[in-house]
Amino acid sequence: MRKPLPRFLAVARIARPWGVRGEMKLEILTDFPERLKRLKRVYIGEEAIPYEGVRFRYYKGMVLMRLPGCETREAAEALRGRLVLIDREEAVPLPPGEFYEHEILDMDVYTTEGVYLGRVKEILYTRANDVYVVLGPFGEVLIPAIRDVVREIDVEANRMVIWPMPGLLDEAEEA
């Protein structure tokens, strides 16, 4: 069964005010920061408050944002720490074989033999490769996100099929 996808995706977090006219420095959370300049609408915070006519600019390696109606340093300070969200429909399409985090989280994981391992509860980002943390009947199982192991990801069916290379499930089976 397909899980409902979130309506909004976080692309940045408001780090702090920049200057005295309401501009904000952003902590970038997207792999596609260059596309921010093309956005005309964003949503701010858990409440997803819409802002039309947002403006972004790049300055010395930073991304700065100005929201309509946010004209003072104090107004910008009040938004510190809040997420900058976009509608999922505006997300950059990924190439085949790549997935957004929200598509992987809570996905059901099975072995190539059809054994249910559980659901992806977390993604660990390492230098070598991502690792999916799966919780289920075998306890916590760490699945390296590499082609040799992850054989199939079906977002529509909310299903991942993995080949449990030797040693992958040994500790889980002993528990």
C-alpha positions in Angstrom: 0.0 0.0 0.0 1.4 3.4 -0.9 2.0 5.8 1.9 0.8 9.4 1.5 3.7 11.6 0.5 4.2 14.9 2.3 2.8 18.0 0.6 5.9 20.1 1.5 9.6 19.5 1.2 12.2 21.4 3.3 14.8 23.2 1.1 16.4 25.4 3.8 16.3 26.5 7.5 16.4 30.2 8.5 19.7 30.5 10.3 19.6 34.2 11.4 18.8 37.7 10.3 21.2 39.4 7.8 21.3 43.1 8.1 18.5 45.4 9.3 16.0 45.2 6.5 14.5 41.8 7.1 16.8 39.7 5.0 17.7 36.2 6.4 20.7 33.9 6.0 19.7 30.4 5.1 21.1 27.0 6.0 20.6 25.0 2.7 19.0 21.6 3.0 18.5 20.9 -0.7 20.9 19.4 -3.2 19.7 21.9 -5.7 20.3 25.4 -4.1 20.7 27.0 -7.6 16.9 26.6 -8.2 16.0 28.7 -5.2 16.3 31.9 -7.3 13.5 30.7 -9.5 11.0 30.2 -6.7 8.3 32.7 -6.3 6.5 31.1 -3.4 7.7 29.4 -0.3 6.0 28.2 2.9 7.5 28.9 6.3 7.5 26.7 9.5 5.4 23.8 10.6 2.3 25.9 9.9 3.4 26.2 6.3 2.6 29.8 6.1 2.7 30.8 2.4 4.7 33.8 1.1 4.3 34.9 -2.5 7.0 37.1 -4.1 9.9 35.7 -2.1 13.4 36.8 -3.3 16.7 35.0 -2.9 20.2 36.2 -3.6 23.7 34.8 -3.3 26.4 36.6 -1.4 29.9 35.4 -0.7 28.8 31.7 -0.8 25.7 32.3 1.3 22.0 32.3 0.3 20.0 35.2 1.6 16.2 35.4 1.5 13.7 38.3 1.7 10.1 37.6 2.4 7.3 40.1 1.6 6.2 41.8 4.8 9.3 41.0 6.6 11.0 44.4 6.6 13.0 44.5 9.9 15.7 42.6 11.7 13.2 41.8 14.5 10.7 40.3 12.0 13.5 38.2 10.6 14.7 37.2 14.1 11.2 35.9 14.9 11.5 33.4 12.0 15.0 32.1 13.1 15.1 28.3 13.0 12.0 27.7 10.9 12.1 25.6 7.8 11.7 27.0 4.3 9.4 24.7 2.5 8.3 24.2 -1.1 5.3 22.3 -2.5 6.3 18.8 -3.5 5.1 19.4 -7.0 7.9 22.0 -7.4 10.6 19.6 -6.4 13.4 19.0 -9.0 12.7 15.6 -10.7 15.5 13.1 -9.9 17.2 10.9 -12.4 16.2 7.2 -12.5 17.5 5.3 -9.6 17.6 8.3 -7.2 15.0 9.0 -4.6 14.0 11.7 -2.1 14.4 10.8 1.6 10.6 11.0 2.1 10.1 8.3 -0.5 12.4 5.9 1.3 11.4 6.5 4.9 8.7 4.1 6.1 9.2 1.9 3.1 8.6 -1.9 3.6 11.8 -3.9 3.1 11.8 -7.5 1.9 14.6 -9.9 0.9 14.8 -11.4 -2.5 13.4 -14.5 -0.9 10.3 -12.6 0.3 11.3 -12.4 4.0 9.9 -9.2 5.6 12.6 -7.3 7.4 10.6 -4.3 8.5 10.4 -0.6 7.6 13.0 2.0 6.9 13.0 4.3 10.0 16.1 6.3 9.4 18.7 7.1 6.7 22.3 7.4 7.8 24.5 9.5 5.5 28.1 8.2 5.5 31.0 9.0 3.2 30.9 5.7 1.5 27.2 5.3 1.0 23.8 5.9 2.6 22.6 3.3 5.1 18.9 2.4 5.6 18.0 1.6 9.2 15.3 -1.0 9.1 13.2 -1.9 12.2 11.1 -5.0 12.2 10.9 -8.7 13.3 14.8 -9.0 13.2 15.2 -5.9 15.3 17.4 -3.2 13.8 19.0 -4.1 10.5 21.4 -1.8 8.7 21.1 -2.0 4.9 23.9 -0.4 2.8 22.3 1.6 0.0 24.4 0.0 -2.8 23.3 -1.7 -6.0 24.7 -5.1 -4.9 22.3 -5.1 -2.0 19.3 -2.9 -2.9 17.8 -4.7 -5.9 14.5 -2.9 -6.3 12.8 0.2 -5.0 9.1 0.7 -5.9 7.9 4.0 -4.6 4.3 3.4 -5.8 4.1 0.0 -3.9 6.1 1.4 -1.0 8.4 -1.6 -1.3 12.2 -2.2 -1.3 13.7 -5.6 -2.2 17.2 -6.3 -1.0 19.7 -9.2 -1.4 21.0 -10.0 2.1 24.7 -10.4 1.2 26.6 -12.8 3.6 26.9 -11.3 7.1 24.1 -8.7 6.6 21.5 -10.5 8.7 23.8 -12.7 10.9 23.6 -10.5 14.0 19.9 -9.9 13.5 19.2 -13.6 13.2 21.1 -14.3 16.4 19.0 -11.8 18.4 
